[in-house]
Amino acid sequence: MTVKAAFESAGGYALLVHGGAGDASGLRLDGQIAGCQDATEAARALLEAGASALDAVQRAVAILENDARFNAGTGGALTRDGTLELDAAIMEGTTLRAGAVCCLPPFKNPIDVARAVLNDARHVLYSGEGAAAFARAKGFEPALPADMVTDGARESLVRTLKSGASAWAAGTVGAVARDTQGRLAAATSTGGIMGKDPGRIGDSPLLGAGTYADDARGAVSATGQGEGIMRVTLAARVIQAIAQGSSPAEACFDGLTFMKKRVAATGGMIGIDKDGRLGWARSTTSMAYALTWHGHRVLGGG
């Protein structure tokens, strides 16, 4: 059953963060909600100080990448060979600049590398060793795998390999925001599928699939079964629905409903429109989230 929630902000800044669609419950879900709230609080401080939506979503996602309770950065899902290959994207809606990396070997914050790609503006998406070379050239230091591969990820990989099939590892993270000048931005980061083949790329770093932002329409970040999200170009579908008058919540709900019917895939989506209205939907049993907007404290849920 797909569910949705809408939040009506009126002008000013607005921010919505997700911690991944899946089937978390109990203490695990509580921990993810708390993590989303921490990230939202830090990003809110930037927005209140006049920072851009782009800076805010980068900050929120970087905090979640450092939190091993999520499947992004430290604690991310492992390939069948036991290695980390990380995906991330960030986009701003004023001039549609974007930066993304995929199959990135261990670097502490893939979203920061993606932001460097956006700032550099030569290309939009770097992969694998090319992404690592770009990161090193921009002054990022590679991380030791031992510092980013957690015991929990190793244990999950063992279970996955014993089952004989790749497992969707919930916990992708993302954020959408509107700043006080009305600019929009979106960011998404993930470790992908547990036990995936080396070189597999998910939806998160792909514009129009897992991430998109356009000041004239809206900004979105997706989470879920990446192959399905790519096949229906979920982000593009939801953005277009917002442009045609749907609220972010309705657009996210309709996009996930279509994806489930068309390709039997489930997931979650957060969105914001040009007026700062926030909304989310999920077709899974849980999706940790937190949000704030001008004049309102941070709220969270699952």
N, C-alpha and C positions, 0 to 999 in steps of 0.2 A: 504494500500500500504506500503510495507516494504521499508525503505530507509537506506542508509549507508553512512559512511564517512571514509576516510583513511588519515593518516598523516604519512609521511615518515621521521622518525628520523634516524640519522646515528651515531650509537655508543653513548657513554656517557649514562646519565640517561634519563629516560622518565617516564611520569606519566599521567594517565587518570582517571578522577573521574566522577561518574554519580550521579544524584539526583533522579532517579526513572522514569520509563516509565509511561506515562499516557496521560491525555488530558488537561494539564495545558496551560494557555494562559495569555496574558496581564501582569498585575502587579505580579500575582502569579508566572508565569514562569520567569519573570525578577528577582524576588527575589530568586528563586531557582538557577538560573544561577549565580547570585552574590554570593550565599552561596557556590556553587561549586568552584567558583574562589577563594574565601577566603581560603577554605580547601586546594586547589591546591597550593596556594602561600605558605602556612605554610609547606606543605609537601616538596615543592621544596627547601625551605631553608635547610631542613634536608638533602636532597640528595646532594645539593651543598656542604654541610659540610662533605660529605663522609659517611652519615648514610646508613643503609641497606634499601633495598626495603621494607622489612618487617616493619621496623620502620615507613617508609613513609606512607604506606597504612593504618597502624594503626592510625597514627596522622590525616590523612585526614578524615577517617571515624569517629573518635572521635569528631572532630569539627562539622561534619554534624549531629551527634547524639545530640549535644547540641543546634542545630538550629531547633526551633519548626516549621519551614517551611517544614520540611521533616518528613517522616513516619519512624522514627528510634529514639530510646532513648526518649528524651523529645518530646512530641507531637505525639508519636506513636499511631497507631490504637488501639482501645479498643476491648476487648471481649464483647459478648452480656451482660455480667454481669458488664461491666464498668471498668474492670481491665486491667492492662498492662501485657502482656506476650511477652517478647522480644526475638528475634533470632539474632545471629551473628556468623560469622565464619571468620577465618584468616588462611592463608596457605603460606608457603614459598616453593620455587621450587627446592632448592638445595638438601635437604634430604627428602623432602615431609612431613615435620612436619606440623601439623595442630592442631587448637584448635577451639572448637565451643560450643555454648550454645543455648538452645531453651527453650521456655516457662519460661524464666527468669523473676521473679518478679522485681519491680523497683530497678534498680541499675543505676547510672548515665550514665555509659558508658559500655554497653554490650561488645563492641569490646575489651576493656581492660581486661575484664574477660576472653574472648576467648583467648587473647594473653597469659594470665596466664595459661590457660589450655595447650596451645602449649608449653610453657616453662616448665611446670610441667612434661609433656610427659608420664604420667601414662595412661591417656585415651585421646580420641579425642573429644568426645561429651558428655556434661552433660545436663540434662533436669530438669525443674521445681525446686522443693525444693532441689534436689541434686545439681543443678547448684548454687542455692543460698547458700547452705552450703559450697560448694567449694569456692565461692567468699568470704564469710565471713572468711573462714580459711586462705585465702590468703591476708587478711587485707582490703578487700573492705567493705565499709559501705553501708548498704541498704539505699535507698532514700525514703523520704516520698512520697507517691503517689501524694499528692497535689502539690509537686514540679515538677512532671513530666507529670501529666495528665492535658492537656490544655483545655481551654474553647472551642477551635475549635474542638478538638477531641470529647468532650462531645456532642457538637451540631451535629457533623457528625454522631455520634452513634445514636442520637435520630432520625435523618432523616432515617438512615439505618433501624432501628427497625420498624419505621412506614411503610417502604416500604415492610417489610416482608422477606427480603433476605439479606444475607451477601453481602458487597460491597468491591470490590478490592480497597484498599486505596493506590493510587500511592504515591511515595515518598521514596521507599526503596533507600538506599545509598550504594555505593561501590567504590572501587578503585583498579587499577592494576598498577604495577610499575616495572621498571628495574633500578638497581642502577649502579654506575660506575664500579663495579666489574662484571657486567653481571648477577647478581642474580635477580630472579623474585619473585613477591609476589602478592597476591590478598586478598581482604577483602570485606565483605558484611554485612549490618546490616539492620534490619527491625522491624516494629511493626506488620506486617502481614496484614490480611484482617480485615476491620472494621466490627464489629459485629460477629466475628468468634466464634465458640464454644471454651470454655476453653480447653486447651490441644492441640489445632490445631498447627501443625508444618508446616512451609512453606519450600520453596526450599533454602532460603539463608544460613542456617547453614549446609546444606547437601553437602558434597564434591561430585563433579561430576554432581550436579544439578544446584545450584546457585553460587558455588564458586570452583575454582581450580587453582593451579599453579604448573608448572613443568619447571625448567630451560631449559630442552632439547626441550621443545615444546612451551609453552606459559602460559599465565595467563589470567583468565576471571572472570567477575562478572556479574551476571544476575539480572534482575528486571522484574516484570510483574506478570502474573497469575501463582502463585506458583504451583498449582496442575498440570497445563499443563507442566511447566518447569520440574517438577519431573517426569512426565510420559514419557517424551522423553529424560531424562538425558541430558539436554541442554548443560551444561558446558562440560561434557565429549565429547559430539558430536562435539562441536566447537573446543575443544582442539585437537581432533583427526584430524579434517580437517586442522588445522594449521600445525600439524605434517606432513601431507601429501602434504604440499606445498601451501595451500590457504593463502592469506593474512588475517590478523585478521578481516578486514572489510568484506571481502568475506565470511569468515567462520561464522562470526556473522550473516550476511545477510542470508546465506543458512540455518543456524540452525533455525532462527526465521521463515523463509519461510516454512521449514518442519514442525515446531510446529504448525503453523497456519493451514496448510493443514491437518495434521494428527490428531490433537486434538482440533482444533478451538480455540487455545489460543494465546494471543498476549503478547508482552513484549519488552524488550530491552536487549542489551548485549554490554559490552565493552571488548576489548581484546588487548593483547600485545604479540609479539612473541619474540624469544630469541635474535633477532637482535635489538629489541627496536621499531619495527614498531607498530604503534597504529591504532586502528580502532574501530568503533562502528556501530551498526544498531538498528533500532527500527521498530516495526509494529504498533505503537501507534502514536497519533498525536504530542506527545512531549516527550522529555527526556532531562532534563537539564544536561549539562556536562561541564567540563573544563579540559584542558590539558596543559602540558608543556614538553619540552625536552631540552637537553643541547644546550644552545645558543639561546633559544627562550623564549619569555615572555609567561605569562599565557594567553590562549585563552579560550573563553567560548561560549556556544550556547545552543539551545534547540531543 
